[in-house]
Amino acid sequence: MLLVLLVAPLDNIEYFTTSDKSLSQGLNSKMQPKKEENFSDYAKTLYSNSLVTGIPEIVISHNWYLRIMRLVVFVCCIVGFIYQSLDFMDLYWKYPTILDIQITRKGEIMMPALTACDANGIRLSKYCQSYPCRKVEQEHRFCRCYPEGRYCNKRKLYPHVKIPLRMDDISQTVFLSQSERAHMMPQKESFIPSCVMKRPPSMVINCGNLTVSPACSNRVMEPTACFSINSLYMKPHEKPRNISVSTVIELALFSPPYEYDPDLMIMYKQLSLHSPYSLSNPFTEGLFLNSEKTYKVYVKQTVKNLLKPPYDTNCFDYLEAWKKNGGKGAMSESDCLQLCKMEIQLKKPGKCLSFNLWYPSNEYRCPTGKRWCEKEGRLLNSSECYNKPGIDLQSQFEDESCESQCKPGCW
């Protein structure tokens, strides 16, 4: 093994020395403590060079009064900024700001309510039991005026068919409340003899829950009879039923032709499908159904969810108000307008409703130019009768207070 040591001679080592005192003086200056500076002067220097707007102006102010004023303004601005920021964040966290549109196809939907109305709300035979009627004098001529099978068979009048003394006597019963003419109305089981729900492949369920609906007005001012299926009217604690989207509802409506008012030349019925929570007038928002016909109606459910204030939709939760009111009240903006006008009209002398109000109600309807009264079991059209006090319909409908009270529904 070879070990080599290289040793340098001492003569070749150089020692560097300096006589310059600058280095030692510099080190000594760093080692010496700095002169203490007043904190107020230091803070003044620091804040006067601050980049925050407003602080330098406060610091460099030579007048204490001016400095305090600027400080107060600055603090108010900071407090206002914090308050507005917190208020904005509160709204931001409380209300959604993202529009989320989802298109789904559900297997089940809420079962709609069905309201069916008979345009002939008074049965002719029952009317003749309460009010005077007469026999038909010119039988052949009378039979020619109506379709075959209504009152006659081969131009021969059915037995025991009678007609009112005057042609408009039954029409005048429209001014009575529904409770006063209920004994002359058709029974709900006879008008809707069958209602079943069929779900493929073989399930058949009875619709059930058949109720009498409040009276619905029509354009011809004839008494009507309306019945509802699956209605939650005055049932605030019940929930609507759900049905499969493939469910078929078969509904049969029956009204004997010979029971029709002779004033009604056309035999027809009305049907509407609507939310179980609301009332509906099929004569204004329903389907016209001719007698002796079969109809197929395809239903689509649309759900709209709007937002309450401060959003522009400015909607109102009618469902919550409906529950608090015992299952009664408006369920939409249009219903709200109708109910508002009804309240105004019922406060007027006479306490009756005009026929222009289509919302279902059992209140009295205001006479329109005809005198009427009930005396000795007869509806008369003579000077012995009286006029119910009317109302100024034009001023009612021009009342803007109802529009300010009603808002779009949230759903």
C-alpha positions in Angstrom: 0.0 0.0 0.0 1.3 3.3 -0.9 0.7 6.3 1.3 1.7 9.6 0.0 1.7 12.7 2.2 2.1 16.0 0.7 3.4 18.6 3.2 3.7 22.1 2.1 6.6 24.1 3.5 5.8 26.8 6.0 7.6 29.4 4.0 4.9 29.3 1.4 2.0 30.2 3.7 0.9 33.8 3.5 -0.7 35.7 6.3 -3.0 38.6 5.3 -3.4 41.5 7.7 -5.1 44.9 7.2 -4.7 48.1 8.9 -8.0 49.5 7.5 -10.3 50.3 10.4 -13.4 50.5 8.3 -14.4 46.9 8.7 -14.0 46.9 12.5 -15.9 50.2 12.7 -18.7 48.8 10.6 -19.0 45.8 12.8 -18.9 47.9 15.9 -21.7 50.2 14.5 -23.9 47.2 14.0 -23.3 45.9 17.4 -24.2 49.3 19.0 -28.0 49.6 20.1 -30.2 51.9 18.1 -31.6 55.1 19.5 -35.1 54.5 20.9 -37.9 56.1 18.8 -41.2 57.4 20.3 -44.1 55.0 19.5 -46.5 57.7 18.5 -44.0 59.1 16.0 -43.4 55.6 14.7 -47.1 54.9 14.3 -47.6 58.3 12.7 -44.9 57.6 10.2 -46.3 54.1 9.5 -50.0 55.2 9.0 -49.0 58.2 6.9 -47.5 55.8 4.4 -50.5 53.4 4.6 -52.1 52.3 1.3 -55.5 52.1 2.9 -57.6 55.0 1.7 -58.5 57.5 4.4 -55.9 56.6 7.0 -53.1 58.9 5.7 -55.6 61.8 5.6 -56.4 61.2 9.2 -52.8 61.0 10.4 -51.5 64.0 8.6 -54.3 66.3 9.8 -52.8 69.0 12.0 -56.1 69.9 13.5 -57.5 67.5 16.2 -61.0 68.5 15.4 -60.5 67.7 11.7 -58.8 64.5 12.6 -61.6 63.4 14.8 -64.2 64.2 12.1 -62.3 62.2 9.5 -61.9 59.3 11.9 -65.7 59.3 12.6 -66.4 59.2 8.9 -63.9 56.5 8.3 -65.3 54.3 11.2 -68.9 54.8 9.8 -67.8 53.7 6.4 -66.2 50.6 7.8 -69.3 49.8 9.9 -71.6 50.4 6.9 -69.4 48.1 4.7 -69.5 45.3 7.3 -73.2 45.7 7.8 -74.0 45.6 4.0 -71.7 42.6 3.6 -73.3 40.7 6.3 -76.8 41.6 5.0 -75.8 40.5 1.5 -74.4 37.2 2.8 -77.5 36.6 4.8 -79.6 36.9 1.6 -77.1 34.8 -0.4 -77.2 32.0 2.1 -81.0 32.2 2.6 -82.1 32.2 -1.0 -80.8 30.0 -3.9 -79.2 31.8 -6.8 -78.8 28.9 -9.1 -81.5 28.1 -11.7 -81.9 24.3 -11.7 -84.2 22.9 -14.4 -84.9 19.2 -14.2 -87.1 17.2 -16.6 -88.2 14.0 -15.0 -90.8 11.3 -15.8 -92.2 10.1 -12.6 -94.0 6.8 -12.2 -96.7 8.3 -10.0 -98.5 11.7 -10.1 -101.0 13.4 -7.8 -104.5 12.3 -8.7 -106.4 15.3 -10.0 -109.8 16.2 -8.7 -112.7 16.0 -11.2 -115.7 18.3 -11.1 -118.7 17.4 -13.3 -121.7 19.6 -13.8 -125.1 19.0 -15.2 -126.4 22.0 -17.1 -129.8 20.9 -16.0 -129.5 21.5 -12.3 -133.2 21.1 -11.6 -135.0 17.9 -12.3 -138.3 18.6 -14.1 -140.3 16.0 -12.2 -139.0 17.2 -8.8 -139.7 20.8 -9.8 -143.3 19.9 -10.6 -143.6 18.4 -7.1 -142.8 21.7 -5.5 -144.2 24.2 -8.0 -147.2 24.3 -10.3 -146.9 22.7 -13.7 -149.2 22.0 -16.6 -149.8 19.4 -19.2 -148.7 19.9 -22.8 -151.5 21.2 -24.9 -150.3 20.8 -28.4 -148.5 17.4 -28.1 -147.4 17.0 -31.8 -146.1 20.5 -32.1 -144.3 20.2 -28.8 -142.6 16.9 -29.8 -141.4 18.4 -33.1 -139.5 21.1 -31.1 -137.2 18.7 -29.4 -134.9 15.8 -30.4 -136.5 12.3 -30.7 -136.5 10.5 -27.4 -136.3 13.5 -25.1 -140.0 14.0 -24.2 -141.6 11.9 -26.9 -141.4 8.6 -28.7 -142.5 8.7 -32.3 -144.2 12.0 -31.8 -146.1 10.7 -28.8 -145.5 12.3 -25.4 -144.2 10.2 -22.6 -146.8 9.5 -19.8 -146.9 11.9 -16.9 -144.6 14.6 -18.6 -145.5 18.0 -17.4 -143.9 21.4 -18.0 -143.8 24.6 -16.0 -146.5 27.2 -16.3 -144.1 29.6 -18.0 -141.1 28.7 -20.0 -138.7 30.6 -17.7 -140.0 29.5 -14.3 -137.2 26.9 -13.8 -134.6 29.5 -14.9 -135.7 31.8 -12.1 -134.6 29.2 -9.5 -131.0 30.2 -10.3 -131.5 33.2 -8.0 -132.1 30.9 -5.0 -129.3 29.5 -2.9 -128.2 26.0 -3.5 -129.6 24.9 -0.2 -133.1 26.2 -1.1 -133.2 24.2 -4.4 -131.2 21.1 -3.2 -134.4 19.0 -3.0 -134.9 19.6 -6.8 -131.3 18.8 -7.8 -130.2 15.4 -9.1 -128.6 13.0 -6.6 -124.9 12.6 -6.9 -125.1 8.8 -7.3 -127.6 9.1 -10.1 -125.7 11.7 -12.0 -122.3 9.9 -11.6 -123.4 6.2 -11.6 -119.9 4.9 -12.3 -116.3 6.1 -11.7 -113.5 3.5 -11.7 -109.7 3.7 -12.0 -108.1 1.1 -14.2 -104.4 0.3 -13.9 -102.9 -2.2 -16.3 -102.9 -5.1 -16.4 -106.1 -5.8 -14.4 -106.4 -3.6 -11.3 -109.8 -1.8 -11.0 -110.5 0.6 -8.1 -113.5 2.7 -7.3 -112.9 6.5 -7.4 -114.9 7.1 -4.3 -115.0 10.4 -2.4 -117.9 11.9 -4.3 -119.1 15.2 -2.9 -121.5 18.0 -3.8 -119.6 21.0 -5.1 -120.7 24.6 -4.4 -123.0 26.1 -7.1 -121.3 27.1 -10.4 -122.7 29.9 -12.5 -122.9 29.7 -16.3 -123.5 32.2 -19.1 -127.1 31.2 -19.8 -128.0 31.8 -16.1 -129.6 28.4 -15.6 -129.4 26.5 -12.3 -126.7 23.9 -12.3 -125.7 20.9 -10.2 -122.0 20.1 -9.8 -120.3 17.2 -8.1 -116.6 16.6 -7.3 -114.4 13.5 -7.1 -111.2 13.4 -5.0 -111.8 16.9 -3.7 -110.1 18.1 -0.5 -112.4 21.0 0.0 -112.8 21.7 3.7 -110.3 18.8 4.5 -107.1 20.5 5.5 -105.5 17.5 7.2 -106.0 15.0 4.3 -103.4 14.4 1.6 -104.1 13.8 -2.1 -103.9 10.4 -3.5 -101.1 9.3 -5.9 -101.9 7.3 -9.0 -99.7 5.6 -11.6 -99.2 7.6 -14.9 -100.7 4.7 -16.7 -104.0 4.8 -14.7 -107.2 5.3 -16.8 -110.2 6.9 -15.1 -113.5 5.9 -16.6 -116.4 8.2 -15.7 -120.0 7.9 -16.6 -122.4 10.9 -16.4 -126.2 10.3 -16.7 -129.1 12.7 -16.9 -132.5 11.5 -18.1 -133.5 13.5 -21.2 -137.1 13.9 -20.0 -135.9 15.6 -16.8 -134.4 18.5 -18.7 -135.8 22.0 -18.5 -137.7 22.7 -21.8 -135.8 26.0 -22.0 -132.6 24.1 -22.6 -132.6 23.0 -26.2 -129.2 21.4 -26.0 -128.5 18.6 -23.5 -124.9 18.8 -22.3 -122.6 18.5 -19.3 -119.3 20.1 -18.3 -116.2 18.5 -16.8 -113.0 20.0 -15.4 -109.8 18.4 -14.0 -108.0 20.5 -11.4 -105.9 20.5 -8.2 -107.6 18.6 -5.3 -107.0 21.6 -3.1 -109.0 24.1 -5.3 -112.5 24.5 -6.5 -113.3 24.7 -10.2 -116.1 26.0 -12.3 -116.3 23.6 -15.3 -118.5 26.2 -17.2 -115.5 28.6 -17.5 -112.5 26.3 -17.3 -113.7 22.9 -18.3 -114.7 20.7 -21.2 -118.1 20.8 -23.0 -119.5 17.3 -23.2 -122.5 16.5 -25.5 -124.9 13.8 -24.3 -124.6 10.3 -25.7 -121.0 10.7 -26.5 -117.7 9.1 -25.4 -114.7 11.2 -24.7 -111.0 10.5 -24.1 -109.1 13.1 -22.1 -105.3 12.9 -21.7 -103.9 14.6 -18.6 -100.5 16.2 -18.0 -99.4 17.5 -14.6 -97.3 20.6 -14.6 -95.6 21.7 -11.3 -94.3 25.3 -11.0 -92.3 26.4 -8.0 -91.8 30.1 -7.6 -89.8 32.0 -5.0 -91.0 34.4 -2.4 -89.7 38.0 -1.9 -87.2 39.5 -2.5 -87.3 37.7 -5.8 -89.2 39.3 -8.7 -91.8 36.5 -8.8 -93.1 37.8 -5.4 -95.3 34.7 -5.0 -97.7 33.8 -2.1 -98.0 30.4 -0.4 -101.8 29.8 -1.0 -101.5 26.2 0.2 -100.3 27.3 3.7 -103.1 29.8 3.9 -105.6 27.2 2.7 -104.6 24.9 5.5 -104.9 27.6 8.1 -108.4 28.5 6.8 -109.8 25.0 7.3 -109.4 23.8 3.7 -111.1 26.8 2.1 -109.9 29.7 0.2 -108.0 30.7 -3.0 -105.3 28.5 -4.5 -104.2 30.8 -7.3 -104.1 34.5 -8.1 -107.3 34.3 -10.2 -109.1 32.6 -7.4 -107.9 35.3 -5.0 -109.3 38.0 -7.3 -112.7 36.3 -7.4 -112.9 35.8 -3.7 -111.9 39.4 -3.1 -114.7 40.7 -5.4 -117.1 38.3 -3.7 -116.4 39.8 -0.3 -116.9 43.3 -1.6 -120.2 42.4 -3.2 -121.5 40.6 -0.2 -120.9 43.7 1.9 -123.3 45.7 -0.4 -127.0 46.0 0.2 -128.8 42.8 -1.0 -125.8 40.6 -0.1 -125.8 38.8 -3.5 -123.3 37.9 -6.1 -123.3 38.8 -9.8 -123.2 36.1 -12.5 -119.9 37.6 -13.7 -118.2 36.0 -10.7 -117.5 32.4 -11.8 -116.0 31.1 -8.6 -118.2 28.4 -7.0 -120.4 29.7 -4.2 -123.7 28.9 -2.5 -124.5 32.5 -2.0 -127.5 34.2 -3.6 -127.1 35.5 -7.1 -128.3 39.0 -8.0 -131.3 39.3 -10.3 -130.6 40.8 -13.6 -133.6 42.9 -14.6 -136.3 40.2 -13.7 -138.6 40.5 -10.8 -139.0 37.4 -8.8 -140.4 36.1 -5.5 -141.6 33.0 -3.8 -145.2 33.1 -2.7 -147.5 30.2 -1.9 -145.0 27.8 -3.4 -144.8 29.6 -6.7 -142.2 31.6 -8.5 -144.1 34.6 -9.9 -143.1 37.2 -12.5 -145.6 40.0 -11.6 -145.8 43.3 -9.8 -146.4 41.4 -6.6 -142.7 40.4 -6.6 -139.8 42.5 -5.5 -136.4 43.3 -6.7 -133.4 42.4 -4.6 -131.2 45.4 -4.1 -128.5 45.4 -6.8 -124.9 46.4 -6.8 -122.8 48.6 -9.1 -121.0 45.8 -10.9 -118.8 48.2 -12.9 -117.4 49.8 -9.8 -116.8 46.5 -8.3 -114.8 45.1 -11.1 -112.8 48.3 -11.5 -111.7 48.2 -7.9 -107.9 48.0 -7.9 -107.7 46.9 -4.2 -108.2 43.3 -5.2 -105.3 43.4 -7.6 -103.0 44.8 -5.0 -104.0 42.1 -2.5 -103.5 39.1 -4.8 -100.1 37.6 -5.9 -99.1 34.7 -8.1 -99.0 31.3 -6.3 -95.7 29.8 -5.4 -96.6 26.4 -6.9 
